[in-house]
């Protein structure tokens, strides 16, 4: 997050993997670029609910 806001961050390569970071950023941007799936609007419920079924 700091890098996205313009900060320079120096980390030991054992702690921070630049290639893995770049891959994660790419995936996040790709996910954000795709529109969210549209879910169908549920049908309106009947004005009277059906009685509950009872099993013997």
Backbone bond lengths (Angstrom), bond angles and torsions (degrees), N, CA, C in turn:
res aa  C-N    CA-C-N  psi(-1)  N-CA   C-N-CA  omega(-1)  CA-C   N-CA-C  phi
1 X - - - 1.443 - - 1.537 109.61 -
2 X 1.300 116.93 -37.78 1.464 119.09 -179.76 1.525 111.12 -62.42
3 X 1.324 116.46 -38.95 1.467 119.65 -179.33 1.511 110.41 -65.70
4 X 1.317 117.48 -35.70 1.463 121.05 -179.19 1.529 110.94 -66.07
5 X 1.321 117.51 -26.21 1.457 121.14 -179.44 1.518 112.78 -95.68
6 X 1.350 117.01 5.74 1.449 119.87 174.64 1.514 116.01 101.33
7 X 1.314 118.43 0.47 1.464 120.61 178.79 1.525 109.66 -76.76
8 X 1.308 115.32 149.31 1.465 121.21 172.99 1.517 106.59 -97.66
9 X 1.323 115.55 127.53 1.460 120.52 -178.12 1.516 108.54 -121.37
10 X 1.308 116.91 127.81 1.465 122.39 176.92 1.521 108.26 -113.27
11 X 1.333 115.13 116.01 1.458 120.75 179.34 1.513 109.30 -126.88
12 X 1.303 115.29 152.12 1.459 121.43 175.40 1.528 108.18 -62.55
13 X 1.335 118.95 132.84 1.461 121.42 179.64 1.525 113.74 -55.74
14 X 1.319 117.98 -23.62 1.464 120.55 176.43 1.526 111.34 -71.07
15 X 1.321 116.37 -22.27 1.456 121.30 -178.20 1.527 111.19 -98.43
16 X 1.316 117.30 -33.82 1.459 121.86 -173.89 1.519 109.69 -127.59
17 X 1.315 116.99 120.55 1.459 122.61 179.68 1.535 108.06 -100.89
18 X 1.333 116.61 107.58 1.467 121.96 -176.27 1.527 112.07 -58.59
19 X 1.327 117.22 -43.93 1.470 120.53 -178.71 1.524 110.90 -63.70
20 X 1.313 117.43 -41.72 1.463 121.45 178.87 1.528 110.41 -65.62
21 X 1.321 115.87 -39.65 1.466 120.61 176.79 1.530 110.64 -60.96
22 X 1.319 117.18 -47.91 1.464 121.07 -179.55 1.529 110.87 -61.12
23 X 1.321 117.43 -39.41 1.461 121.71 178.60 1.528 110.42 -64.07
24 X 1.322 117.23 -42.48 1.460 121.31 179.39 1.524 110.82 -64.92
25 X 1.325 117.81 -41.75 1.461 121.56 178.41 1.520 110.02 -62.94
26 X 1.325 116.72 -43.86 1.462 121.03 179.04 1.518 110.73 -59.73
27 X 1.319 117.28 -44.52 1.471 120.87 179.33 1.525 111.78 -63.94
28 X 1.320 116.45 -40.54 1.471 119.30 178.82 1.521 111.24 -63.82
29 X 1.329 116.97 -43.89 1.461 120.32 179.56 1.523 110.57 -65.16
30 X 1.334 117.08 -39.52 1.466 120.61 179.57 1.522 110.37 -65.37
31 X 1.318 117.37 -39.69 1.464 121.08 179.22 1.529 110.39 -67.25
32 X 1.330 117.09 -39.42 1.463 121.25 -179.23 1.526 111.13 -69.30
33 X 1.335 117.16 -28.33 1.461 120.60 -177.99 1.522 111.96 -75.55
34 X 1.346 117.24 -24.97 1.464 120.51 179.51 1.515 109.54 -79.25
35 X 1.333 118.16 136.77 1.461 118.80 176.63 1.525 110.84 -68.96
36 X 1.294 115.27 149.94 1.465 120.36 178.82 1.522 109.36 -67.04
37 X 1.330 117.58 143.74 1.461 119.25 179.47 1.531 110.52 -64.09
38 X 1.301 114.86 140.33 1.458 119.88 179.88 1.522 109.02 -88.43
39 X 1.307 116.91 124.06 1.453 121.60 178.61 1.522 108.19 -93.92
40 X 1.329 117.30 135.95 1.467 118.66 179.33 1.525 110.84 -63.75
41 X 1.308 115.29 147.08 1.460 120.70 178.58 1.520 107.53 -75.00
42 X 1.327 117.93 128.26 1.464 119.04 -179.68 1.524 110.77 -64.31
43 X 1.325 115.38 146.22 1.461 120.37 177.88 1.512 108.95 -63.41
44 X 1.306 115.43 147.36 1.462 118.17 -179.75 1.516 109.48 -66.11
45 X 1.313 115.36 143.45 1.460 119.95 -177.30 1.521 110.09 -74.90
46 X 1.336 116.93 151.46 1.464 119.42 179.02 1.523 110.42 -63.80
47 X 1.320 115.73 155.03 1.460 119.31 -176.88 1.525 111.26 -66.51
48 X 1.322 117.05 -30.35 1.465 120.62 177.10 1.515 107.87 -116.49
49 X 1.298 116.13 131.49 1.455 118.59 -179.71 1.522 110.26 -79.97
50 X 1.314 115.59 148.50 1.454 120.84 179.31 1.515 109.25 -72.27
51 X 1.328 117.12 146.87 1.472 118.90 179.16 1.523 109.87 -65.81
52 X 1.307 115.77 149.12 1.454 121.16 -179.05 1.520 109.58 -69.82
53 X 1.338 115.19 140.25 1.456 119.67 177.91 1.526 109.07 -79.50
54 X 1.304 115.09 142.25 1.443 120.06 177.73 1.512 108.06 -119.85
55 X 1.295 116.31 132.04 1.455 119.47 177.49 1.532 108.59 -100.87
56 X 1.326 116.32 138.06 1.482 118.88 -177.84 1.499 112.28 -69.75
